[in-house]
Amino acid sequence: MKNILSLFTKTFLIFSLISSCSSGGEDELGPLDFFNLEDAEGVWVMNSLCEDYEFGNTIISLDEELPDSVNVLSDTLSNIFIEAGENIILASINSAGVFNIQPQPFQAQLNLNNLPIDITVDIQGDGVLSDSTGNMDVIFSFELIPGQLDSIDCSIDLTR
């Protein structure tokens, strides 16, 4: 009987230890909060930090070319649409607010030596949104000279 009681006590202590390690975090932190997609919708102010691009003697500062804000819309539980000027960028988003922009083209106008040039730019990247802040890292790829692919990396903070 003493051996059975000792075995029961040891088993109980081991089970309690394992149980407290695996579920203690949930009790202390509470259940995971899931991102509400409606929190992403609306106007976001953009503060960008982009690499400058040199084209001959001209330096293009994409920070000055990007809009000051974007409007975010959604249609499902897993997609957002980022309206930037005349362009709409599609991104998939998960329940934690992490989004991914698969490579896709949009139209842009650059000013080179006071001459506006319309070009097609491919964008791709990822980021995260919460209810009032977010950020994204994107790569803009383009050809100003046919056959010569160039790119600019940007880190963009989003706030409301």
Secondary structure, DSSP 8 states (H G I E B T S, - for coil): -HHHHHHHHHHHHHHHHHHHHHHHHHHHH-S-----GGGT-EEEEEEEEE-EEEETTEEEEHHHHS-SEEEEEESSSSEEEEEETTEEEEEEE-TTSEEEEEEEEEEEEEEETTEEEEEEEEEEEEEEE-SSEEEEEEEEEEEEETTEEEEEEEEEEEE-
